[in-house]
Amino acid sequence: MSEPSAGRAFRLHHHRLVVDGWVTADGQAVTVDDPEYGLTSAADSITDLVRGYGGGHIEWLPLTAQHTAPPQQQGAPR
């Protein structure tokens, strides 16, 4: 299995719906439709993804540094 490629985060606004997503380095677009159940949508491009939602617009989120290590444990281990 290959390492996941870095991507760029965005928010898709469609009517009253706002979903978070990202575009991978190879151009595939993914949105998280239901974070509680882990449901996602994906398309070969951001244009195809927006078309699949029936329109909307993309809000690009600022670029942030990737985490290089897991967060430190808080408190005593269980």
C-alpha positions in Angstrom: 0.0 0.0 0.0 1.3 3.4 -0.9 1.6 6.5 1.4 -1.3 8.9 1.2 -0.5 11.9 -0.9 -0.7 15.4 0.5 -3.7 17.5 -0.5 -5.4 20.8 -0.2 -8.4 21.3 2.1 -11.7 23.0 1.0 -15.3 23.5 2.0 -18.0 22.8 -0.6 -21.0 25.2 -0.1 -24.2 24.0 -1.7 -27.5 25.7 -0.7 -27.6 25.3 3.1 -25.2 22.4 3.1 -21.5 22.8 3.8 -19.1 19.8 3.7 -15.4 19.6 4.3 -13.1 17.9 1.8 -9.7 17.8 0.2 -8.1 17.4 -3.2 -5.2 15.0 -3.4 -1.9 15.7 -5.3 -3.2 13.6 -8.3 -6.4 15.8 -8.5 -9.0 13.4 -6.9 -11.5 15.3 -4.8 -13.1 13.8 -1.7 -15.7 15.2 0.7 -16.8 14.0 4.1 -20.6 13.8 3.8 -21.3 12.4 7.3 -18.4 12.5 9.8 -20.3 10.4 12.4 -20.7 7.4 10.1 -17.6 8.1 7.9 -19.5 8.5 4.7 -17.6 10.2 1.9 -18.0 11.1 -1.8 -15.1 11.2 -4.3 -14.6 12.2 -7.9 -11.8 12.3 -10.4 -11.7 16.1 -10.2 -13.0 19.0 -8.2 -15.2 20.0 -11.2 -16.7 16.5 -11.3 -17.4 16.6 -7.5 -19.2 20.0 -7.7 -21.2 18.7 -10.7 -22.2 15.6 -8.7 -23.6 17.8 -5.9 -25.6 19.7 -8.5 -23.6 22.9 -8.3 -22.2 25.0 -5.4 -18.9 26.7 -4.8 -15.6 25.9 -3.3 -14.0 27.8 -0.4 -10.3 27.0 -0.3 -8.9 26.7 3.2 -5.5 28.1 4.1 -2.5 25.9 3.7 -1.3 24.5 7.1 1.6 22.4 8.2 1.1 18.7 8.3 1.5 16.9 11.6 4.8 14.9 11.6 4.2 13.0 14.8 1.2 12.0 16.9 0.1 14.3 19.8 1.6 13.7 23.2 -0.4 11.7 25.7 -2.2 13.8 28.4 -2.1 12.5 31.9 -1.1 9.0 33.2 -1.5 6.0 30.8 -4.5 3.8 31.6 
